[in-house]
């Protein structure tokens, strides 16, 4: 799938009153029910990921009678599913209402009965190939895999995955989490594998693991979970991560240290993240209201301000509802034209190889 497929028909007025398999509530009724619950529990939403700090603040401002309880901001997609499993009989503050996970984890959650259907008002503007037809999960946003480089420590900025194997980058290259649990890390390995000519899927898993084994054996891999703080400390001079995270970290660091963001020339890989409501959500109406907010123009523009391309980007662009100043902040459109969007089947096959063979092939324990 190419990024040109992120285009869908305009939403009908009738869709304004959809929810679940079929929404019986009006928006006013949904707000009242959500406010009666009084709490929304989210998980794995770092404030510098995709503009989530501002998005959460926007939701709070719009619905001040709902408290947002934030669990484990640095959790990976697998951790989010485990939080649902572990708390399915618990209505307390450790039970998430909603999740934000990598594309491959949506169908997994559905197959285990961990999520429930709900169709937002703008359902028709979410592209068909990145949503469950029954509304159990659907795309929120996407970005492309890139390198964030601390140019205080790295004099020659790498422009490809192949470059990272050079002796110039000793003890320099890091991932953003445990490759056995973090969707971002798993797809960084896919990007590396595809840079060697492997097809997305089992091939990219094997080739990507070989790349990271070579990187580790060369002494270039840093087994530390990278984030803006580790870049600032100099612990992770080069980080493979989604472009929107790296751009946000660059902005927050404000030149101390300076960070350059580069999309590798030998592999432009796009990654889609999806939203879903827990099947055991203690606050189901607040969860639905949160989903409505995320897919409204306000929520979509909040993600875009955080450098993420939201699901409704093409439809909103065609309608002229995206402010020019937000478009001007994005990397050039050419950076995304060559992006490859792996299918669910390709991601599942790749993920299976990485999560089951990382220990045997690479053998590096990625520390928090």
DASUL-V271309 format. One record per run of one state. SS is the DSSP state (A for helix, B for strand, O for the rest). FROM is the first residue (numbers start at 0). TO is the last residue. If there is no record, write none. Layout:
BEGIN
SS:FROM:TO
SS:FROM:TO
END
This chain:
BEGIN
O:0:1
A:2:4
O:5:11
A:12:16
O:17:25
A:26:36
O:37:37
B:38:42
O:43:50
A:51:61
O:62:65
B:66:70
O:71:75
A:76:85
O:86:96
B:97:101
A:102:110
O:111:113
B:114:115
O:116:121
A:122:124
O:125:126
A:127:129
B:130:130
O:131:136
B:137:149
O:150:160
A:161:164
O:165:165
A:166:168
O:169:171
B:172:173
O:174:181
A:182:194
O:195:200
A:201:216
O:217:219
B:220:220
O:221:222
B:223:223
O:224:226
A:227:232
O:233:236
B:237:241
A:242:252
O:253:257
B:258:261
O:262:267
B:268:277
O:278:282
A:283:294
O:295:295
A:296:304
O:305:307
B:308:309
O:310:311
A:312:318
O:319:322
A:323:328
O:329:332
A:333:336
O:337:338
B:339:340
O:341:342
A:343:360
O:361:365
B:366:366
O:367:367
END
